[in-house]
Amino acid sequence: MLKKPISFETSFGTYTATEILGQGGAGTVYGGTDPDDSPIAVKLLSGERISRDKRKRFQNEIAFLSQAKHSNIVRVLDHGLHVPNGSNTSQPFYVMPRYTENLRACIGAGLAPDAVFRLFSQLLNGVEAAHLSGVVHRDLKPENILVDRQKNLVAIADFGVAAFTDELLITLVETQANQRLANFQYAAPEQRSRGKIVGPPADIYALGLMLNELFTGDVPHGTGFKQIGSVAADYAFLDDIVSSMMRQNPADRPESIAVLKASIEKFKAEAITIQKIDRITNTVIPEGAIDDPLAFEPPKLVGAEWDNDQLTLTLDRSVSQGWVLALHNMGNYSSVLGVDPQRFSFSGAKASVRCQEHAAQPVIDHFKQWLPRATEVYRARLEREADNKRRERLEKLRIEKEAEERRLRVNRSLKV
């Protein structure tokens, strides 16, 4: 506990820190409460002299964590500047949820194999969400993985040395040649040499080390390390996967978290979540989730013009061929004066149909009623397609698994 609580003020409230949870090169993490007395943590970029480079990295970290909005990535709840008593130098900080422990504590306490796998699956989702957003962590280690045992939640923290895409960079940050940003024990081979490209394979390397460590308690380096199959026979299939993740050449490792998940999915399909970028919110969501705006919000009619038996209707946005197909085949609808949905042709945001003068207004009135029904049909079709796609993927994985098991069984029986 701190001898005296520290107050961190922002435009939205005052946060009170009462204890130090951790310290490192990236600053100090305090535990405390928010204005409503709910538990929070505050990460402060501390030190007598804070370099311009460190400030830039901290700024980029805040920017990414503020927009990530993924359950397996730490969220920024608030942020501001802190001026310690007797100092003229401001120190940036951000407020985040409070977690019960980090992955290092979980490893020390020991976890059952099934619990390890559930935890690691969340870790994969968090890293994949970062990669899909154009961010490579570059410093994954148990101390940077936070765990809330009560909520069974895992979240990745400390993106201060992450590599960001140009779109995500608030400021340009360059790594000097004499800076070693990653924890040496979990750093990939390419991070230990100057001039090497450090991309997603570096995070996959660190994940491989942690996966083995979670099961065995040992960080695998070199040869002859304790393997997962020796302590959890049901998860022996992970040993080959760990081996692929730890290959010296980054090009020989799984090229993405999606590829890594596919390898695991052959044996534990129910534990893997395939993810993608949501076209609506630009956040990371499960692959099977529907993200077409037309499946949730029907287009609105914003204009109409009749000319020489041709009625042209204008919508507030363009519609896809899939949505048009749903309109043409939506089943239950009421036609009007011989005009039904299938007679409409579409081009972008325009819909047209031939109708006589006296039918123009009734057709418009019915068309407006058809729009929400078409959206419902479209969403249902997308859901069926997503379900069928998942079933096809699982069947493909089942066949691949059986083929691999058959190959191994035959090779084990061969005698030379």
N, C-alpha and C positions, 0 to 999 in steps of 0.2 A: 504493500500500500504506500501511496505517496504521503509524505509528511504533511503536505498541503495540496488540496485539490487544484487542478489547473482548469481555467475556463477558456473555452474556444468559442468565439462569437462569430456568427454569420448574419446575413441579412434576415434570416428566418428564425433565429433562436440562439440560445446559449447551451453548449454541451459541456458537461462537467466530467473531467478525467480524474479518476481516483487511484489508478494503478498502472504500472507498466507491464504490457503483455509480451513485448519483444523489442529488441534493438538490433540494428544491422547497418550496413553501408547505405541503405536507402532511407534510413531515418528511424523513428521510434513509433511504436504502436501502443496506444494507451487504451485501457478499458474504462468505461464510465457510463453515463446516462444521458439521454436526450432531454429536452424540456418537459416531456411527459413522464420522465423517470423510467423509460424503457431502456434496456441495456443496448449499448452501441460500442463501437471501437473507433478510435481516431488515429489516422496515420499522419504523422508530422514529419516533414522534411527538416530534420534538425541538424545542428552543428553550428559552430562559431562562424565558419565560412562556408557558404553554400555556393558552389560554382555555378556559372551560367549554364553549363551542360546539365548538371543535376536538376536545375529548375526546369529546363526544357523537357527532360525526361519525365519529370513529375507531372508537368502540364499535359504531356501526351497521354500519360497513364490515366489521369482524371478524365480526359476527353473520351478515351476508349471505354472506360468502366461506366461512364455516364450514359453511353448510348448502346452498350452491349445488350442489356435486358435479357440475359440468359440465366436460368436458375443455377447453373454450374459455374458461373463467373461472378465474382464479388461485385456488388452494386455500390455506386457512390450515392449516398443519400443527401449529402450536402458538402460544401467545401468553402474555404475562405483563407484568410491570412491571419497569422498569430504573431503578436509582438511580445516577446518575453519581457518581464519587468527589468528595467535598467538597460534595455537594448534598443538600438535604433534600427535593427534589421528585422524585416518581416520574414516569417517562415510559413510557406504554404502548407495546408493540411486538407484532408478530406475525411468525411464521416462515412462509416460503413456498418453493416449489421455485425452483431457480435456472434461469434461461433464458439462452441464449447472447447475445441482443441484443434490441433493441426495433425496432419498425417503422420508426423514423426511420433506423436504420442500414441496414435492408433497402432503403429508398428511395434512400439515398446510394450503396449498392453497385450498385443496378440489378438488376431481376429480369426473367426471360423472361416474356412474356405469359401462358403457361399456368401458370407458377408463381405469378404475381400472382393469377390467378383462383382457384387452389386455396387460396391464403392468404386471399383476401377471402371465400371461401365459409365458411371456419372463423370468420372475424370476424363474419359474419352470424349464424352459429349461436350464438356467444357472446352477442351483443347480444339476439338473440331469446330466448335462455334467461333473460336478466335481465328482459326485458319480460314474459315469461310468468309470472315470479315476482313481478311487481309492482314492478320496479326500473327506473328510468330513469337512465342513467349521468350525462348532462349535461356531461361533460368528455372526450369521446372525442377523441383526438389520437394521432399516431404514437408519442409518448413513453409513452403509457399502454397500448400494445399490445405484449406481450412475445412473442418468437419463440424457439423451440428448433429450430435448423436440423437438428440430428442426428435429432430425433424428428419433424420436419416438423409441429410443433405451434404453434398460435397461441393465446394466452390474454389476456383483457382484465384489466387491473389498475386500481388506484386508483379505487375507488368512494367515495372520501371526500366527494365533493360530490353523490353520487347522491340522487335523490328516491325514498323508500321508501314503500310502502303502510303503513297503520296496523298491519297484522298483523306486518310485518317490523321496525317500529321498536322498538328497545330503549328509546330515549329520544326525546322530542319535540325536533326540531331546527328552529329557525326561521332563515331567511336574512334578515339585516338588509338594509335598502334600499341601504346603501353597500358591500355585499359583491359583488364580481364573482367568481363561482365558476368559470366556464368559461374555457378558453384562448380569447383574443379571435379568433385566426385561424380557429378551427374552430367558433366559436359561431354558432348559428342566429340569424336576425334577432330572434326573440322573446326571446332571452337578452340582447339589448343594450338592452332597454327595461324600465322598471319596470312591475310589475303584470300582465305577460303570463304566460299559462299555459305552462310548459315541460314538455312531455310527450315521448312516444316520437318524434314528428316531429323534435324537436331532435337526437336521436341519428341519425335517418335523414339529416338534413341533413349532419352531420359525416361520416357514412359516404360520402355522395356526394362530398364534397370529397376524402376519402382515396382513394376508388376511382379518381378521375381522376388524383390525384397518383401513385398506385402505377404507373400506366401511363406517364404523361407526365413526371413529375417536377415538375409545376406544380400549385399549389393554385388551383383555378378561382374567380375572383371577377369579377363584372361580366360583360362580354361579350368575345368575341374571344380567349378563352383557348384553349390547345392542347387539342385533343380526342383521345379515345382512338383513333378511326378513323384519325387521321393517323400514328399510330405502330404500330398493330396492327389491320390491316384486318379480321381475323377477329373482332375484338371491337368493331367499329364500332357494333353494335346497342346497346352500353352507353351511347353518347352520349345518346340520348333518355332512357334510364333515369336517368343522372346529372342531366340537365336537370330531370326530374320530382322528383328528390330535393332539388334546390337551390332550389325555388320559394320565394319570399319568404313567402307565406302558408302556414303549417303545414297548413291544411286542404286545400291543393292538392297536397301531397306524398303518396306512398303511405301509407295509413293505418296500416300495420303492416309488420313484416318479412315476414310471410307473403305479403302482397300484393306486396311488392317481389320476393320469391323467385319468385312466380308469373310476374312479368314477365320475369325472367331465365331461368326454366325453359323458356320457349317456345323459347329458342335453345340453352341448355346444360342440358338436363334432368338429365343424369348427374352434374352438379356440385353439385346442390342437394339439401339434406336438409330435408324438412318435419318439424317438431317439434311435440310436445305435452307436457302434464304427465302423468306416470305416476301412475295412480290408486293404485298400490301404495306407491311410495316418495315420491311428491310431488316428484319431480325431473323434469327435462326429458329426454325421450327422442325418438328418431325416430318419426314418426307411424305408420309401419307396424308398430312393435313392439307385441306383445301385452301389455296391462297389466291384464287382468281376472284377479284372484286365482283365480277358479274354473278358469282354464285351466292352472294350475300345481299347485294344491293341492286335491285332491278334498275335498268336505265329509265330515265324520265323523258316524257314527251315534251319538247320545248318549242316545236313549230309545226305548222301544217300548211300545205298549199295545194289547191285543186286547179287543174288546167286541162281542159279538153279530155275529160274522162280519166285523167291520171292524177291520183292522190299521192302526194309525196309528204312523208312525215319525217321530222328531224328529231333525233334523240340527243340527250346531253353528252353522249360519248359514243365512240365506235363500239360495235359488238363483234364478237368472234364468231367463226363458223360453227363452233360447238354450241354457242348460245342460240344461234339461228336454228340449228338442227333441233334443239330442245323446243323452241317455239313452234316449229313445224310439226313436231310429234309429241305435243304435251298432253294428248289424251282428252281430258275433260275440259271442254270449253263450249261456249255458245257462239255459233256463227250468226252473221247478220246479212240479210239481203243477198245471199249467195256468195258473200266474201268470207273466207276463213283464213287462218294463219298461214296455211301452206301456199296461198296465192301471193304472199308478200315476197318481194325480192329485196336484198339488202346490199348496200355498198357503204362501208364505213359507218357513219352515224345516220345514214339516210335509209328509209324504208319506203317502198313504193308499191302501189297496187292499182289496178284499173277498177273504177267504180263510177256509177252514174251520179249525176248531180245530187239527186235526192238522198243518195246513200252515204254521201261524204261524212256528215256529222255522226250518224250511227256507227259507221266503221271506226271513226276516231274514238268514240266512247268505248266500243268493244276492245279496240287495240290497247287502250290504257289498262283495261282489266286483264288482258292477256300477259302483260309485262311481268307482274309478280309471279304468275303461275309458271311462266317460262323459266324464270330464275330458280324456282323450286325444283323443277324437273332437271335443270342443268346441274344444280348442286348434287342432286341424288345420283345423276349419271357419273359425275366426277368421283363421288364416294365409292360407287361400284367399281369404277376403273382402278382407283387406288387400291381397293381391297383385292381385286384380281391380280394387280401387279405384284402386290405383296405375296400372294399365294404362289404365283409363278416363280418369284425369286426364291422363296423357301423350298419349292420343289426342286429347283435347279441346284440349290445348295445341298439338299438331301441326296441327290444323285451324285454330286461331286464328292460328298463325304463317303458314300458307299464305295465309290470307285477308289478313293484314297485308302480306305480301310482294307479293301480287297488287295490293292497293290502291296501294302505293308504286310498283310497276312501271307501272301504268296512269297514275298522276298524273305520273310523270316524263316520260311520252311525250306528254302533252297539250300542245297549242300554242294560244296565245291570240293 
